[in-house]
Amino acid sequence: MTEEQYKVLESAYRKAKEKTIYVYYHTIPFESWMQSLWNEDNYSDIGVGFCSFKESDIKLAFSELKKQVFDLEEKEINRKKLSDKIKTSKRKKRSKASFLSEPISIGDYSFVFSRSLDQKSVHVLKKDTLGNWNYECGIPLQFDLH
């Protein structure tokens, strides 16, 4: 993964209330559930999930993402390139671990698909004028109620 992709991963969890975030030590490749982002239940002309298409560039980024999502590959996450808040785990069965895709950056937006035991979602980050990635919105795709 690139340095910029590590910055995106860090930013996705910077404001998380958990003291430690556990992620599986490899990114996830394309998985069929990722396509559900564009289902008519989720996607419309005004937005998707908690993301609004008030700005045309975000709608264009989602359109381009639809083409690029198929190219996601499994890659190792170098734990030394992440802060102490994010820990990598080699145990797939670890209930607290999230499985993340490598970030896909399109223009000023970056997308991270996330899967855990009880949910599947997409985190959307936007790059500000200083080059920092900030959490923009999220899209829950599947979740279990407990």
Number of C-alpha atoms within 10 A of each C-alpha: 12 8 8 14 16 19 15 27 22 18 17 21 17 16 11 11 8 11 9 13 17 17 25 22 21 19 22 19 17 17 13 8 12 18 13 13 20 15 11 9 11 15 16 13 8 11 15 22 17 13 17 16 16 10 9 9 14 20 18 13 17 22 13 14 16 13 9 14 18 14 10 16 15 14 14 13 18 12 15 9 12 15 11 11 14 19 16 18 18 11 11 13 10 14 11 15 21 23 21 24 24 27 25 19 21 18 13 15 22 26 25 20 25 21 21 17 14 12 14 20 21 20 20 26 24 22 17 11 8 6 10 13 22 20 18 16 16 18 18 16 22 13 13 8 5 4
